Amino acid sequence: GFVVNVHLLNAQEMDTICNLEEADDNSFLKIFPNPTKGTFQIVYGSATSCPPAGWGGIIIVNIINSKGETVYTEAILKFEGEYDQTIDLSGFEKGTYTIQVVAGKRKKTRREILE
């Protein structure tokens, strides 16, 4: 609740200063190795001082299986420009997984194949 609302107000003030396209284009999401036998790395970063609209310093990482079920979710409350996490899906069924990183109103997705 309340914390996010405070952050959103701050982000809206920043939106007026920042070029929104710049905020969008300067973030990246890398997933490797792909395909994987189980363990893979998620690297997400933002190379801009202009945050996306609705940004509150929080990013949410979701991993969704082929049935649309979320099998992993993590909220990073103090995102400092780069997120680097090793994920182990070796206990999960093989198939295609969607890795989703949500920052404010921006969403980046990648597919990971578990063999």
C-alpha positions as CSV (number, residue, x, y, z in Angstrom):
1,G,0.0,0.0,0.0
2,F,1.0,3.3,1.3
3,V,4.7,3.1,0.5
4,V,4.0,2.4,-3.2
5,N,1.7,5.3,-3.5
6,V,4.4,7.7,-2.2
7,H,6.8,6.3,-4.7
8,L,4.4,6.7,-7.5
9,L,3.9,10.4,-6.8
10,N,7.7,10.8,-6.9
11,A,7.9,8.9,-10.2
12,Q,5.2,11.1,-11.7
13,E,7.2,14.2,-10.9
14,M,10.2,12.6,-12.6
15,D,8.2,11.7,-15.6
16,T,7.8,15.4,-16.5
17,I,11.6,15.7,-16.6
18,C,12.3,12.5,-18.4
19,N,11.9,11.4,-22.0
20,L,9.7,8.3,-21.7
21,E,11.2,6.5,-24.8
22,E,14.6,6.8,-23.2
23,A,13.4,5.1,-20.0
24,D,11.9,2.3,-22.1
25,D,14.9,1.6,-24.4
26,N,17.6,1.6,-21.8
27,S,16.5,-1.5,-19.8
28,F,17.6,-5.0,-20.8
29,L,16.7,-8.5,-19.8
30,K,19.1,-11.4,-20.5
31,I,18.4,-15.1,-19.9
32,F,21.2,-17.6,-20.2
33,P,22.0,-20.4,-21.0
34,N,19.0,-21.0,-23.1
35,P,17.9,-23.8,-23.4
36,T,18.8,-25.0,-20.0
37,K,18.9,-28.3,-18.2
38,G,17.7,-26.6,-15.0
39,T,19.8,-23.7,-13.8
40,F,19.9,-20.4,-15.6
41,Q,20.7,-16.8,-14.9
42,I,18.4,-13.8,-15.2
43,V,20.1,-10.4,-15.6
44,Y,18.0,-7.3,-15.8
45,G,19.3,-3.8,-15.8
46,S,18.5,-0.3,-16.5
47,A,21.1,2.1,-17.8
48,T,19.1,5.2,-17.4
49,S,18.5,7.6,-14.6
50,C,15.0,8.1,-16.0
51,P,12.7,5.5,-14.5
52,P,9.6,4.1,-16.3
53,A,6.2,5.5,-15.6
54,G,4.8,4.2,-12.4
55,W,8.2,3.2,-11.2
56,G,8.6,2.9,-7.4
57,G,12.0,1.4,-7.1
58,I,10.4,-2.0,-7.2
59,I,10.7,-4.7,-9.8
60,I,8.8,-8.0,-9.8
61,V,10.2,-11.1,-11.4
62,N,7.8,-13.8,-12.4
63,I,8.4,-17.2,-14.0
64,I,5.3,-18.7,-15.7
65,N,5.0,-22.2,-17.0
66,S,3.3,-23.3,-20.2
67,K,0.0,-23.7,-18.4
68,G,0.1,-20.1,-17.3
69,E,0.9,-20.9,-13.7
70,T,3.4,-18.7,-11.8
71,V,6.1,-21.1,-10.5
72,Y,8.4,-18.4,-9.1
73,T,7.9,-14.8,-8.1
74,E,10.2,-12.3,-6.4
75,A,9.7,-8.7,-5.6
76,I,12.9,-6.6,-5.4
77,L,12.0,-3.6,-3.2
78,K,15.2,-1.7,-3.5
79,F,16.2,-2.1,-7.2
80,E,19.6,-0.4,-7.6
81,G,20.0,-0.6,-11.4
82,E,20.9,-4.3,-11.9
83,Y,19.3,-7.6,-10.9
84,D,21.3,-10.8,-11.3
85,Q,19.8,-14.0,-10.1
86,T,20.5,-17.7,-10.7
87,I,17.3,-19.8,-10.9
88,D,17.1,-23.5,-10.6
89,L,14.1,-25.1,-12.4
90,S,15.5,-28.6,-12.4
91,G,12.6,-29.9,-10.3
92,F,10.1,-28.6,-12.7
93,E,8.6,-30.2,-15.8
94,K,10.3,-29.7,-19.1
95,G,8.9,-27.1,-21.5
96,T,8.9,-23.4,-22.2
97,Y,8.8,-20.9,-19.4
98,T,8.1,-17.2,-19.6
99,I,10.4,-14.9,-17.6
100,Q,8.7,-11.6,-16.9
101,V,10.2,-8.5,-15.3
102,V,7.7,-5.8,-14.3
103,A,8.9,-2.3,-13.5
104,G,6.1,0.2,-13.1
105,K,4.0,0.1,-16.3
106,R,6.8,-1.5,-18.3
107,K,7.0,-5.2,-18.7
108,K,9.8,-7.2,-20.4
109,T,9.4,-10.9,-21.2
110,R,11.7,-13.6,-22.4
111,R,11.2,-17.3,-23.0
112,E,13.4,-20.0,-21.4
113,I,13.3,-23.6,-22.6
114,L,13.8,-26.2,-20.0
115,E,15.1,-29.5,-21.5
